[in-house]
Amino acid sequence: MTGSRDGLAVPAALAAAVFVALAFGVAGAWERSGEQVTDLALYRAYGERIAAGDVPYRDFRFEYPPAALPLLVAPALTTSTRDGYRLVFGVLTALAGGIGVLAVAGVRRSLGYPRGETLGVLAALALAPVALGALLLDRFDLVPALVAVVAVAAIARGRDRLGAVLLGLAIAVKLYPAVILPLAVARAWRRGGRREAAVVAALAVGVAIASYVPFAILAPEGVATSIGRQLGRPLQIESLGSAILLGLHQLTGMGLAWSSSNGSQNLNGGGALALAVVLSATQIAALCWIWVRFARAPGDASRFVIAAAASVAAFVALGKVLSPQFLVWLLLLVPLATGLRLRLAGACYAIACVLTALWFPARYWQLVREFDPLASWLVLGRDLSLVALLVVLAAPLARLPGVAATREEGRMDPAPTTAARAHVQARSPSRGPRQGRT
């Protein structure tokens, strides 16, 4: 996705290679340290059961969307050992991250961002595994992050239908890219009219639903249970709501209780329940605000990618669940900003990563079992950094661009589609034969 005319191809390839090498090196260091909180054992159990002929959702409980299955099964089909599974899985996810680095370079080039700034972004991405190494290769979040950023790139370049298909695939791997869909539909409506927006929505939703159809036929109850578990999760101990309660616990000695359920460790009690409701309402309100503000203004490509990053940031920062690996979802989207916004957003994201690395995974169980003071404050600091990131990314949506800005930004947009031109012509008043010739 990068070109050689601006000299970005070689730096992008080098950054991708460094990213892959560092991801393996840092992951290996964490494994040798013995301080791991990993999902690999669960993934391997899933993969081996499927390789043996079991059907997910029917023969065992499976908590992820169906398009995640190939990534979990492929290592089990090629090796029967724990170390072999870890290696194959790590290669697949590291390659996804490396391709993601190339995708970021391609998007920034297509948006006309300064070359020097993009070189700095590539350097930062190459070094990202130093802060995220414990999260990158033990989970498959790099894969939906890659598919989502490629979908965003396609839509930003005017390939709305291709972007919709890719976005549907990303949703079928992990549900969170669904928050980008309303932006894609709004952009398609503006470029191609109501019919094009309907096609984009149908393609994205259709691809996501199609991935569930075989399993819904075989195990409708299992599929419904899987989706329900994801949507109905309680207040996870690292979420913003839990971080507030942990801070109050440290300051006032307020009593807290926790339990394990829905695949995570969560806070219990009336306060946790109330904050879960408030967080969910705030998250929905923030997402709706981002979508509406984007839809109301001329949505050039740069505004679209920022709105996409802001939507994912809102989903992460204000959700009832905020696992450390959610940081990976933002890894390839934050670098799509430019100028002062890029520097501020990058700083907020980097602070969130560093604060996470200071307590996860080394102090995770101390946080859960003892409400460890240091880990509690680090979690609160991380969560507030993500809220600041959301504010930085959403700020440009608070103002509608003026005519001059719209014309300037519009130069980065692809030419309108035939459908869009026809839509505009249909809505334009007739000017008569003479004016039609001028």
Protein Blocks (a to p, Z undefined) as FASTA:
>chain_A
ZZfklopmmmmmmmmmmmmmmmmmmmmmmmmnopacdfklmmmmmmmmmmnopaehklpc
cfbdfklmmmmmmmmmmpcbfklmmmmmmmmmmmmmmmmmmmmmmmmmmnopafklmmmm
mmmmmmmmmmmmmmmmmpcklmmmmmmmmmmmmmmnopamlmmmmmmmmmmmpmklmmmm
mmmmmmmmmmnojklmmmmmmmmmmmmmmmmmmmmmmmmmlmmmmmmmmmmcccdfkbmk
lmmmmmmmmmnopacddddeehiacdedjklmmmmmmmmmmmmmmmmmmmmmmmmpccdf
klmmmmmmmmmmmmmmmmmbdcfklmmmmmmmmmmpghjllmmmmmmmmmmmmmmmmmpc
klmmmmmmnopaklmmmmmmmmmmmmmmmmmmmmmmmpccdfklmmmmmmmpccddfklm
mmmmmmpccebjklmmZZ
